[in-house]
Amino acid sequence: MSEIAVGELLGRGELEVTAVAGTSGLARTITVPRIQKPGLALAGWPEQLHPNRMLVLGGTEIDYLKDHEHTTGLDTMMSSDPACVVVCRGLEPPAVLRDVCESKSVPLLVSGLVTADFIAAVTSWMSDRLAPQVELHGVLMDVNGIGVLLLGKSGIGKSETALDLVVRGHRLVADDVIKVRAKGGALVGRGAGILGHHMEVRGLGIINIEDLYGVAAVRSAKKIELVVELHEWIDSGEEYDRLGFDDKHERILDINVPKIRLPVKPGRNLATLTEVAARNQLLKVQGTHSARAFRDQLHAAMEAEAASTAMDAVE
């Protein structure tokens, strides 16, 4: 299960966070991308508080603590074993809050953001950081606006196909190692750290696509909308899809992604086939399924021919 160490918050410039007490607990972890407001817990009502959550205090809570200098409410709040406590708007935490956080080794952080802005920013970041993820071996491309994930065994031609697509004006997201996250029912892929927009091409070695073709030839991340699996063409009676009526899917992180299998053999232009597959997928997203439309037209023509034949027989 993914988790965030509270200390990571200090490195996020957009959160404007500093630690003022309980720094010995910066290794505490957050496992749920949701914050909590203590609310009635400060008055001694412990319901609805959950452990290992981030507690966020705004101006109302700080004013309450300053006017009620006792620890009953704080003890109730801290009994939920929060991951950390964040005071927003750059407000000065009361001494009683500093003391209880220090004694329990619960990090007390102060953010310069107003409460609503901090909650929106930290929730978005935590949701992304804690999203389910997996690493895949392949190449991720942006082809006509469609995120295409090329899969297949090593040496099948994924990188060469991707390079041909880049030359045609499409964009590379990542080669070799693809870090995939599930976000909002969709999959988003990006490169793995230092690999950046480098690509390994047998015979050429490692090349940098951004340096060779410019920033317009790359992008940092892309939603995965189509999986293209490359595999060797086997002349052993194996059936390949020649009609395209039935849609296949690849299941990644419990999310189904449309998938096609492209057999590889000398003479087949994989870049062209991938480009056409992306265009065809774009048509499907817009409601046009070419294979099924052709089937329906064929059935309609056959029915019309049968009806015409029946009328001729009656006459």
N, C-alpha and C positions, 0 to 999 in steps of 0.2 A: 504494500500500500504506500502511495506517495505521501510525503510529509514535508513540512517547511519548518526549519529551525527559526525561532523568533529572531535570532541574530541577523538573518537574511534581510529583514525589513530595514535594517540600518543602511544597507547598501542600495536601497531603492530611492533615487533622488526625487522621483515624482511624488513620493509619500511625505517628504520633508520631516523625517522622524529622527529623534535623538533619544538616547537612553538617559534617565535621570535617577533611577534607583533599581534595585533588584538585578543588577547586571550579572550576578553569578548564575542566574537562571536563563541566560540567553540561548542555552542549548535546548530549552523546552521546545516541543514541537506542536505544530498546528496540522490537523489532518482533515479538517472540514472547511471549505471555502466560504464560511458564513460567519459574520460577526454577531455579537450580542450587545444589547444595551441593558445595563443592570436594572433600570426601572425600579420596581417595587422592592427589589432585593435590598436596596439601600434603606428601606423602611423595615427590614426584617422578614420580608416575604420571599422565600427561596424558590418558589415554583418557576418552571420554565428556564432555569439556568442549566446549562450543559457543560460538562468538563472539557478541558482542552480547547476552548474557544477563545477568540480574541474579544475582550470586553472594551467597548468604546464609550468614553464619557465626554459629554459636551458641556456647554455653559450651565445648563439647568442642574446637572448632577454635581458639578463643582460648586455652584452656589449653595446647593443643599448641604454638601459636606462642610462648607465653611460655616454655615449657620447651625449645624448640628455636630458639634465637635465631640463625637463619641464613636466607638468602634463597633457597636452592635450591627449596624447596617453593613459596614465593611467586612465584618466577620462572616455575615451571611453571604455576601458577594464572593468572598474569597474561599468559602467552603466548597464552591463548585470547582475548585482547582483550575482556574483559567490559565491559558497559555501565556497571556500577557494582558496588561491594561494600557490603553492608549487614551491620552487626554488631548483633545483637539483644540483648534483655534490658538495654539501657542499659549494656553492658559497655564498659570503656575499651579502645580498640584499642591493641595493642602499638606501640611506636615504629617498629619495623621495617615494620609494615604501613602506618602513616601515611606513612613515607618513600617506599616503593615506589609507593603510590597517587599521592602528590604528584609524583613524578618522571615517572610515565607519564600524568598528567592523567586518572586514573580516579577519579571521585567516590567518596569513602569516607563512608558514611552510618551513623548510629547510630539505632536505633529502641528506644524504651522497652518495646515489646511483647516477650513471650516468643516464641521462634522459631516455634512452631506457629501461634500467633495471627497473627503477622506474615505468614507464608506464606499462610495462608488469606485474610487481608484483602487483601494485595497481588495475589494471583492472581485473586481475584474482581474487583477493580477493573480490573486490566489486561485481563482477558477481556472486560469490558464496554467498556472504552475502545478496544480494538483490534478489536472485532467489525466485520465488514463492514457498511457503512451506505450509505444513499442518501436523497435528499430527494425527496419526491413532492408534487405539487400536489393538494390535496383537503381533506377533512374527516374526522377520526377521532372516532368516537363509541363510548360504552359503552352498548349497547342490551340491556337485560335480561341483563347480564353478558357479552354477546358483543361483541367488538371489531369494529366495522363501519367500513370505510374507504370513504367516498363519493368516487368519481372521476367525471370528466366535464369537458367543455370549459368555459371561463370563461363565466359567465352562464347556465348550464344550470339552476341552482337548488340547488346543493349546500348553501350556507350557509342558505338559507331552509328547506330540509328539515331541516337540523341544528337550527335554531332552533325549529322546530315540535316536534322530538323532545325538546329541552330543556324546553319548556313542558309536555310530557307526563310529565316526571319522569326522563328519561334524562340521561346525563352527557356533557359535551363534554371531549374530550382536547385537540384542537388543530384550528385552522382555517387554511386557506391553505397553509402549508408544514409538512409532516409529516416529521420525521426518523425514519427507520426503520432499526433494527439487527437483524441476524440473531444470535440467541442460542439455542444448544442446539436447533437445528432449528426454531425458531419465530421469528416477526417481532414486534418490540416497537416501537411508535410513540410519539412524544412531540412536543410543540411545539418550535418553533425559537426559543430564547432570549427576546428581548424581546417577541415576539408574545404569549407567555403564553396566556391564555384570552380574548384579544380576538377579535372576529369582525367582518368587514365585510359589511354587509347593504345592498344598493343601496336608496337612498331614506332609510335611517336613518344611514348612515355607520358608523363604528367603535364598537362597543359592547363592554363588559366583562361577560361572562357571569357571572363569579364575583361581581362587585359587584351585578349585577341579581338573580341567583337564589340566591346564597349558595354556600358551599364544597361543599355536597352536590350541586351541579349540575356540578361539574368534577372531573377527576382528572388527575394529572401524566403517566401513561403507561398503555398498555394493549396486550396481545397482540392482534395483528390476526388475526381468525378468519374474516372474511367481507369480500369486496370487492363493493360495489354500484356498478355503472357506470351512470350516467345518460346517456341520449343521446336526441336528438330522434326522435320518432315519424315515420317516413317512410312515406307512403302510396304506395309504389312497388313493392309486391309483396314487400318484404322479410319474411322469415319470422321470427317471434318465438316463443320457447319457450312453448308452451301446456300442455305435459304435465309437464315437469320430471323425466323419466326419467333423462336423462344429466346428470351433474354437470360443470360447467365450472370452470376454474381460471385464476387470474392468477399468473404466475410473477414473483416479486420476490426478488432476491438468491438465485436458484437454489432458492427454496422455493415450492411450489405452495400457493396459498390459494384456498378455494372462492369462486366468483364467480357473480353473476347480473347480467343486463343488464336495466335497467328503462327502457322507452321513455317519454319525457316528452311529454305533450300536455295542453292545458287540460282541467280536470275530474278529472284523476288525482291522488289524494292520496298524494304520494310518501312522506310521513312514515308513514302507515299501512302502505303497501306495504313500506317499509324495516323497520318494526317487525315485521310478519308474517314477512318474510324472516329476521330475526334469530331469532324464535321457532322457525321451521321449521329453521334451521340447528342450533339447540340440540337439537331433536328428533333430527336426523340424528346429532349427536355422541353422543346417548344410545341410538342404534341403531334409531330409528324413521324410515323414509323413506316419507312419506305417499304420494307418487306411485307408488312401486314397490309399496307395500302394496296400493293400489287396483288396480294392474295385475294383481297376483297374484290378488286376489279376483275380478277380472273373468275372468281365464283359468280359474280354478277353476269359476266359475259357467257359463262356456261349455262346459267339458268335462263338467260334470254334466248340462247341457242336452243335449249331444250323446249322452251315454250313455243318458239317459232316452229320447231319440228312437229310438235303436238298439234299446232293449228293446221299445218300443212296436211297432216294425216287425217284430221277431221274433214277438211275440205275435199 
